[in-house]
Amino acid sequence: MTASELGPLTPGARVAIVAPSGPPPSELLARSLELLDGWGLEPVVFPSATATHPRARYLAGPDAQRAADLQSAWCDTTIDAVFCARGGYGSVRMIDLLDRDALAAAAPPKPLYGSSDVTGIHEYWLERLGLATWFTPMTATAALLDDAAAIESLRRAVFEPVGGRRFTAPTAETLVAGEATGRIIGGNLSLLAMTLGAHGLPVADHTGCIALLEDVEEEPYRLDGMLTSLLRAGWFDGVTGIALGSWQGCGDLGEVRALAEELLAPLGVPLVWELGFGHGPHASSIPLGVRGTLVAGSEPELVIEA
């Protein structure tokens, strides 16, 4: 797992637009295509991005179609990167339909961008394929398209080398001081809890890893349950550090922070609050699956290994 798997792209690159989870609104999809086209990329819209599930309006087409689009985009040698248009819900329904051997055989690896529900796909790419990915705002969402800072962070993720980059935020605070080095894992907390206990798969070994966690629109008692589930399953066993992102719409932030300290500080590893990734404003695009160093001091930051 190296930073080279994450790009950068060059103008003229053909990039797939897929919807492995929820359906993107047509007007936001159109704006996202304009953004990518304006960057000099050639977006290729796969059927799931405009499909609808016959029963569930919260899904972008049937499970088999969403899985087939993601796999086809990844295995297509004329496609240079894969953008997931929207999160929502649905990746957990389709990841078991993917052909791991076909995905693993596709070469060379290419960047994959997305966050939120796409956390389930990030986990699959890292644990089953051993590949790094990008945890970024979704391209066909107002959270990205109406936020100039988030757009700029995604642009840098797409076009600039990631090795040596430093990630921080004005909101970042150290809850447990220290310095941790390791492979960066994690993403959306509710998805990490949702994918626990998949049939036939043990909990992944996270020894020597730095965990990123964030969520949106979840009450503190639900965050409590999700964190407790991960703790009981051994998900945090061996982690070297934890960085928390945004908790937009999750109730009183003071309560969320107190919960994080109550459950995570006893792990005894460096712990940082609000590092600037997730669903909040000005969200950073951060790589997963590569090595970095979490510095939990007076000016917390995550430094990507060069």
C-alpha positions in Angstrom: 0.0 0.0 0.0 1.8 3.1 -1.2 0.8 6.7 -1.9 1.4 5.9 -5.7 -1.9 4.1 -5.7 -3.6 7.3 -5.0 -2.6 9.2 -8.1 -2.1 12.0 -8.9 -4.1 12.2 -12.1 -3.3 14.3 -15.1 -5.6 16.4 -17.3 -7.3 14.2 -19.9 -7.7 11.3 -17.5 -11.0 9.3 -17.9 -12.8 9.0 -14.6 -15.7 6.7 -13.8 -18.8 8.1 -11.9 -20.6 5.3 -10.1 -23.3 5.3 -7.4 -22.7 2.2 -5.1 -25.0 3.5 -2.5 -27.8 6.2 -2.8 -29.0 7.9 -6.0 -27.5 11.4 -6.6 -30.0 14.1 -7.5 -29.8 14.8 -11.2 -29.0 18.5 -10.8 -26.1 17.8 -8.4 -24.8 15.0 -10.7 -24.8 17.5 -13.5 -22.9 20.1 -11.4 -20.3 17.4 -10.4 -19.7 16.6 -14.1 -19.1 20.2 -14.8 -16.6 20.4 -11.9 -14.6 17.4 -13.1 -14.8 18.6 -16.7 -13.6 22.0 -15.6 -10.5 20.3 -14.1 -9.7 18.8 -17.5 -10.9 15.3 -16.7 -13.2 13.2 -18.8 -16.1 11.9 -16.7 -17.7 8.6 -17.7 -21.1 8.1 -16.1 -22.0 4.5 -15.3 -25.6 3.4 -15.3 -26.0 3.3 -11.5 -25.5 7.0 -11.3 -28.8 7.6 -12.9 -30.6 4.4 -11.9 -33.4 3.8 -9.4 -34.2 0.7 -7.3 -37.6 -0.8 -8.2 -38.6 -0.7 -4.5 -36.2 1.5 -2.5 -35.8 5.1 -3.4 -32.8 5.3 -1.1 -30.8 2.9 -3.4 -29.2 3.8 -6.8 -30.5 0.8 -8.6 -30.5 -2.9 -7.7 -27.6 -4.3 -5.7 -26.3 -6.3 -8.6 -26.2 -3.3 -10.9 -24.4 -1.1 -8.3 -21.8 -3.9 -7.7 -21.4 -4.5 -11.4 -20.8 -0.8 -12.1 -18.1 -0.5 -9.4 -16.4 -3.6 -10.6 -16.5 -2.7 -14.2 -15.2 0.8 -13.5 -12.3 -0.7 -11.5 -11.4 -3.3 -14.0 -11.7 -1.1 -17.1 -8.2 -0.4 -18.2 -9.3 2.8 -20.0 -10.6 4.3 -16.7 -8.0 6.1 -14.6 -9.9 6.7 -11.4 -13.3 6.0 -9.8 -15.5 8.6 -8.1 -18.4 7.6 -6.0 -21.2 10.1 -6.6 -23.1 9.9 -3.3 -23.2 8.1 0.0 -26.4 7.5 1.8 -26.9 3.8 2.3 -26.3 0.6 0.2 -22.7 -0.4 0.0 -23.1 -3.1 2.7 -25.8 -4.7 0.5 -23.5 -5.0 -2.6 -20.0 -5.6 -1.4 -20.5 -9.4 -1.1 -21.5 -9.4 -4.8 -18.0 -8.2 -5.9 -15.6 -10.6 -7.5 -12.5 -10.2 -5.3 -10.2 -12.1 -7.7 -11.2 -10.0 -10.7 -10.7 -6.8 -8.7 -7.3 -7.9 -7.4 -6.2 -8.8 -11.0 -7.0 -5.4 -12.3 -3.8 -3.4 -12.9 -2.5 -1.0 -12.3 -4.4 0.2 -9.2 -6.2 3.5 -9.5 -7.5 6.1 -7.1 -11.0 5.6 -5.6 -12.7 8.6 -4.1 -15.7 8.8 -1.7 -16.7 8.8 2.0 -19.8 8.3 4.2 -21.4 5.0 3.1 -18.4 4.4 0.8 -16.5 3.5 4.0 -17.7 -0.1 3.4 -15.9 0.0 0.1 -12.8 1.5 1.6 -12.7 -1.3 4.1 -13.1 -3.9 1.3 -10.3 -2.3 -0.8 -7.9 -2.2 2.1 -8.7 -5.5 3.8 -9.4 -7.7 0.8 -7.3 -6.1 -1.9 -4.6 -4.4 0.2 -5.1 -1.0 -1.6 -5.1 2.6 -0.5 -8.1 4.9 -1.3 -9.2 8.5 -0.7 -11.8 9.5 2.0 -13.3 12.5 0.3 -16.6 14.4 0.1 -18.9 12.9 -2.5 -18.8 14.7 -5.9 -22.6 14.9 -6.4 -23.5 16.5 -3.1 -24.0 20.1 -2.0 -21.6 19.4 0.9 -18.8 19.5 -1.7 -20.2 21.6 -4.5 -21.2 24.5 -2.3 -18.0 24.5 -0.3 -15.0 26.1 -2.0 -12.5 24.8 0.7 -13.8 21.2 0.3 -13.5 21.5 -3.5 -9.9 22.7 -3.2 -9.0 19.8 -0.9 -10.5 17.3 -3.4 -8.7 19.0 -6.3 -5.4 18.6 -4.4 -6.2 15.0 -3.7 -6.8 14.4 -7.4 -3.9 16.3 -8.9 -1.1 16.7 -6.3 1.2 14.0 -4.7 0.0 13.1 -1.2 3.4 12.1 0.3 4.5 14.6 2.9 1.1 16.4 3.1 -0.1 17.6 6.5 -3.8 17.6 7.6 -5.1 19.8 10.4 -8.0 22.1 11.1 -8.8 25.2 13.3 -11.1 22.9 15.4 -8.4 20.3 16.1 -7.7 19.7 19.8 -5.6 17.1 21.6 -7.6 14.9 24.0 -4.7 12.5 24.8 -1.2 13.8 24.0 1.4 11.8 22.1 2.6 10.8 18.7 1.5 7.7 16.7 2.8 6.3 13.5 1.0 3.6 11.4 -1.3 2.8 8.5 -4.4 5.0 8.3 -7.8 3.2 8.5 -11.4 4.0 9.4 -14.0 6.4 8.1 -17.7 6.7 8.9 -18.4 5.2 12.4 -21.9 3.9 11.6 -20.6 2.0 8.6 -17.7 0.6 10.5 -20.2 -0.8 13.1 -22.5 -2.0 10.4 -19.8 -4.1 8.7 -18.8 -5.9 11.9 -19.2 -9.6 11.8 -19.5 -10.3 8.1 -20.1 -13.9 7.4 -16.8 -15.9 7.4 -14.6 -12.9 8.0 -12.8 -12.2 11.3 -12.4 -8.7 12.7 -9.5 -7.2 10.8 -6.1 -6.9 12.6 -5.6 -3.2 13.2 -2.3 -3.5 15.1 -0.1 -0.5 14.3 -2.9 1.5 12.7 -4.2 5.1 13.1 -8.0 5.1 13.2 -10.1 7.9 11.7 -13.7 8.2 12.9 -16.6 10.6 12.0 -20.3 10.6 11.5 -23.4 12.6 10.7 -27.0 12.8 12.0 -26.5 10.2 14.7 -27.7 10.9 18.3 -25.0 10.5 21.0 -26.6 7.4 22.4 -26.3 5.8 19.0 -22.6 6.9 18.7 -22.1 5.3 22.2 -23.5 2.0 20.9 -21.4 2.0 17.8 -18.2 2.8 19.6 -19.0 0.2 22.2 -19.7 -2.4 19.5 -16.3 -1.7 18.0 -14.6 -1.9 21.4 -16.3 -5.2 22.3 -15.3 -6.7 18.9 -11.7 -5.8 19.3 -11.7 -3.3 16.4 -9.4 -0.9 18.3 -7.0 -3.6 19.5 -3.5 -2.6 18.7 -4.3 0.9 17.2 -1.5 3.4 17.8 -3.7 6.6 17.6 -7.2 7.9 16.9 -8.2 11.0 15.0 -11.8 12.2 15.2 -13.5 14.2 12.4 -16.7 16.1 12.3 -20.0 15.2 14.0 -22.4 17.3 12.1 -26.0 16.9 13.3 -25.0 14.6 16.1 -26.4 16.7 18.9 -24.4 18.6 21.4 -20.8 18.5 20.5 -19.7 18.8 24.1 -21.6 15.6 24.8 -20.0 13.8 21.8 -16.6 14.9 22.9 -17.2 13.7 26.5 -18.4 10.4 25.1 -15.2 10.0 23.0 -13.0 10.8 25.9 -14.9 8.4 28.2 -14.7 5.4 25.8 -11.5 6.1 23.8 -9.1 7.9 26.1 -8.7 4.7 28.3 -7.1 3.0 25.3 -4.0 5.1 26.2 -3.2 6.2 22.6 -2.9 9.7 21.2 -6.4 11.0 20.6 -7.3 14.1 18.5 -10.7 15.9 18.3 -12.1 17.4 15.1 -9.2 17.1 12.7 -11.2 18.5 9.8 -12.5 15.5 7.8 -16.0 14.0 7.4 -19.4 15.6 6.8 -18.6 19.0 8.3 -17.8 22.2 6.4 -14.4 22.6 4.7 -13.9 18.9 4.8 -10.4 17.6 4.0 -9.8 14.8 1.5 -7.6 12.3 3.5 -5.9 9.1 2.2 -6.7 5.7 3.8 -4.4 2.7 3.7 -1.1 4.6 3.6 1.2 5.3 6.5 1.2 8.5 8.4 2.0 10.1 11.8 -0.6 11.5 14.1 0.9 14.4 16.2 -1.3 15.0 19.2 0.2 18.1 20.7 -0.5 21.9 20.9 -1.1 21.9 17.1 -2.5 18.5 16.2 -1.9 17.2 12.7 -1.8 14.1 10.6 1.3 13.8 8.4 1.4 11.5 5.4 4.6 9.5 5.0 6.6 10.7 2.0 
